[in-house]
Amino acid sequence: GHIFSVSATYANAVRLSVTADFAANGVRSLKDFPIERAASHYLALQPQPAELMSAVVLPRADLFSAGLYQLRFSTDGGQSESLIKVALQQGRLYQLTVRMAAGVPEIVRRDVEAVVSSFKAYPLNIGCLSASNRGGPLLPGVCY
């Protein structure tokens, strides 16, 4: 299971999901998961046949935000598209996944791109991280 998971559909043509998971052993940050490895890993998870369209290391949104990868795939033999943003910080994998049918209206595509561009990840403070790792209650007014 996920630490956190939420999903939504939009215009019957787009499915978005956001998840937070514990990263694999030894993986603490994007330095431990090079973009080439990430692209290969996520390509294998796509509805086949699939093709990697782009793999980009995005600049940090600000001083405190985590680095992000953005991966774009043509999937189902060109019938759909997948867009994945991945952040790895403090041993946690944060991921936004969008699956979109080919030929969605431009207005829907713009809305989806706005959601994708807003996705960012930030480190947890030590108190919140410790409470979360224990599975205990979070600190009211501090951890959200």
FENFEN-V506589 format. One record per residue. N is the residue number from 0. RES is the residue in three letters. D_CENTER is the distance of its C-alpha to the mean C-alpha in Angstrom with 1 decimal. Layout:
N_RES_D_CENTER + N_RES_D_CENTER
This chain:
0_GLY_15.9 + 1_HIS_12.9 + 2_ILE_13.6 + 3_PHE_12.1 + 4_SER_11.0 + 5_VAL_11.7 + 6_SER_12.0 + 7_ALA_14.2 + 8_THR_16.1 + 9_TYR_17.6 + 10_ALA_20.9 + 11_ASN_21.0 + 12_ALA_19.1 + 13_VAL_15.4 + 14_ARG_13.1 + 15_LEU_10.0 + 16_SER_8.2 + 17_VAL_6.3 + 18_THR_7.0 + 19_ALA_8.4 + 20_ASP_10.5 + 21_PHE_13.2 + 22_ALA_12.7 + 23_ALA_15.5 + 24_ASN_18.8 + 25_GLY_19.4 + 26_VAL_15.8 + 27_ARG_15.5 + 28_SER_13.7 + 29_LEU_12.5 + 30_LYS_16.3 + 31_ASP_16.4 + 32_PHE_13.8 + 33_PRO_15.1 + 34_ILE_13.4 + 35_GLU_16.0 + 36_ARG_15.3 + 37_ALA_11.5 + 38_ALA_12.7 + 39_SER_15.3 + 40_HIS_13.4 + 41_TYR_11.0 + 42_LEU_14.1 + 43_ALA_16.0 + 44_LEU_13.7 + 45_GLN_14.2 + 46_PRO_17.3 + 47_GLN_20.0 + 48_PRO_21.5 + 49_ALA_18.4 + 50_GLU_18.4 + 51_LEU_16.1 + 52_MET_16.7 + 53_SER_15.0 + 54_ALA_13.1 + 55_VAL_13.1 + 56_VAL_12.8 + 57_LEU_12.5 + 58_PRO_15.1 + 59_ARG_14.5 + 60_ALA_14.8 + 61_ASP_17.7 + 62_LEU_19.5 + 63_PHE_17.6 + 64_SER_13.9 + 65_ALA_11.8 + 66_GLY_11.4 + 67_LEU_8.4 + 68_TYR_8.3 + 69_GLN_8.1 + 70_LEU_9.4 + 71_ARG_11.6 + 72_PHE_13.8 + 73_SER_17.0 + 74_THR_17.3 + 75_ASP_20.3 + 76_GLY_22.7 + 77_GLY_21.6 + 78_GLN_21.6 + 79_SER_18.0 + 80_GLU_14.9 + 81_SER_11.3 + 82_LEU_8.7 + 83_ILE_5.3 + 84_LYS_3.7 + 85_VAL_3.9 + 86_ALA_6.4 + 87_LEU_9.3 + 88_GLN_12.1 + 89_GLN_15.2 + 90_GLY_14.4 + 91_ARG_11.3 + 92_LEU_7.9 + 93_TYR_5.2 + 94_GLN_2.0 + 95_LEU_2.9 + 96_THR_5.5 + 97_VAL_8.9 + 98_ARG_12.1 + 99_MET_15.1 + 100_ALA_18.7 + 101_ALA_20.6 + 102_GLY_22.9 + 103_VAL_21.4 + 104_PRO_23.4 + 105_GLU_22.6 + 106_ILE_22.4 + 107_VAL_19.6 + 108_ARG_17.7 + 109_ARG_18.4 + 110_ASP_17.1 + 111_VAL_13.8 + 112_GLU_13.5 + 113_ALA_14.5 + 114_VAL_11.7 + 115_VAL_9.1 + 116_SER_11.2 + 117_SER_11.5 + 118_PHE_7.9 + 119_LYS_8.9 + 120_ALA_9.3 + 121_TYR_12.8 + 122_PRO_14.9 + 123_LEU_16.9 + 124_ASN_20.7 + 125_ILE_22.6 + 126_GLY_24.2 + 127_CYS_21.0 + 128_LEU_19.4 + 129_SER_22.7 + 130_ALA_23.1 + 131_SER_19.6 + 132_ASN_20.3 + 133_ARG_23.7 + 134_GLY_22.4 + 135_GLY_24.9 + 136_PRO_25.2 + 137_LEU_23.3 + 138_LEU_25.5 + 139_PRO_26.6 + 140_GLY_26.2 + 141_VAL_24.1 + 142_CYS_20.9 + 143_TYR_18.8
